[in-house]
Amino acid sequence: MIAQREETIGHREDQIIESDALINQRNIVIEFLQEQVQDLTLELDDANAYIEFLQVLLMPPYVPNQPEGNGEEDPEEIEGVSSLDSEHEGLEPEVQSKDLSLGSESSVGNLDDF
């Protein structure tokens, strides 16, 4: 009976040693994962700060509310094009030069050039 108890005690001691080794391995893995979580949290904070920076940078300037008309949007006007131009659709003036910036400033807005 004493020999049987000693055998049981020896077996339990082996189980305790194995459990301690397993606990130590798991603690090492937990510490490693905690370090990874901390690193990832810092990276996430940096990424969120960068996103906020880009949102502020790309945010359109504040435009005060304009009174609404009949709910229809006004057609977008193109600078230098009037509603009269639509009468002559398809009849575009021929351009002498490929680079329009070569004309003199005195001829800017002068319709006689066409």
N, C-alpha and C positions, 0 to 999 in steps of 0.2 A: 504494500500500500504506500509506503514511503517512497519507494522507487517510482511508483506510478505518479505520485504528486510531484516529484522532482522532474520527471519527464514532462508533465503538464506545465510546470513552471518554466522549464527550458524552452518548451514550444511557445509559450506566451511571451517570453523574453525575445525570442526570434521575431515574433509578430510585432512586438513593440519597436524593435530595431528597424524592421521593414517599414512600419508606419512612420517612424521618425524620418527615415530617408525619403519616403514619398512626400511627407509634409515639407521637408526642406526643398525638394525639387519643385513642388508647387509654389512655395514662397518665392523661389528664384524666378519662376515664370511670372508670378503676379507682380513682382518688382519690375521686371522687364516690361510687362504690359503697361504698368502705371507710368513708366518713363515714356513709352510710346504715346500714351494718351496725353501726357503733358506736352510733348513735342507737337502732336497733332493739334492740340488746343491752341497752342501759340501760333501755329501756321494758320489755323482757322481764324483766329483773331486778326492776324495780319491780312488775310484775304478779305475779311469783312470790312476792315478799315479801308482797304484799297477800293472795294466796291463802293463804299460810301463816298470816297474821294472822287471816283469816276462819276457817280450820280450827281454830285454837286457840280463837278466840272461840266457835265453835259446837260445840266438843267437849263431849259430855256429861260431867258430873262422874264421878269414879271411884267405882264401886260395887264393893265387895269381892265375891268369888265367894260365892254362896249355895249351900248344899248342894242338890243336885238330888233331886227326889222320884222318882216313877215315870215321869218323862219327859213327863208331861202338864202343861200350864200351868194354873195355878189361874185360874178365871174372874175377870175384872177386877171388883172391887167398886166400886160407886158410893156415895160418901158419902151417908148418910141413907137408903139402900135396903138392906133385908135380904132374905134368901132367903124370908122369910115373905111378903113383898110379892108374890112371883110367884104365890101362890095366888089373888090377887085381880086378876089381869092384866086390863087394860081398865077397871077400876073406879078411875078417878083422881078425887081430890077436886076439887070446884069451887073455883076461886080467886076470892075476892071482888074483889080489886084486881089490876090489871095489874102493878103494881110491888110485888113481894114485900118489898122493903126497907122499906116503910112500916109493917109490923107492929112491935109493941113488943118489946124484948129479952126481957121476962119471958115472952112467949108462944113464944119460940124453943124448939123441942123439945117443946112441949106438944101432945100428941096430941088433947086435947079440942077444939082449934081446928078439927079436921076433923069 
